[in-house]
């Protein structure tokens, strides 16, 4: 239950914007300008803050960003790590998953790779309280739906 002070100091939210931006390479482009401009948000401030937060990632890593725009033209944003399918594609070296998952195997991946991907995803704000075992099961499910076979050790 919120206190009276919290309720009175809340800023009214104008919109929630979700975009994918390459890590460390945010610039006022065709992708960001319409999304931020229609809510009169400062694009250069967002680009500077985003690039500072994502400088530890490899360039061109697609980062999912949720921007909360407030009515006083200010914003907050959270950065999530790339999707599990992106990590699986990078780990296996394939462009896309199998066209017939369950019938045709696109590639193989070891349990160790699954564990490492799950450890990276655990740092996400929405997954930080989930047990690592549950995140591993989710990664394995995504791999199965992409036609990637999980093996104990790679040959």
Buried (B, 14 or more C-beta within 10 A) or exposed (E): EEEEEEEEEEEEEBBEBEBEBBBBBBBEEEBBEEBBEEBEBEBEEBBEBBBEBBEEBEEEBEBBBBBBBBEEEEBEBEBBBBBBBBBBBBBBEBEEBBEEBEEEEBBBBBBEBBBBBBEBBBEBEEBEEBEEEEBBEBBBEBBBEBBBEBEEEEE
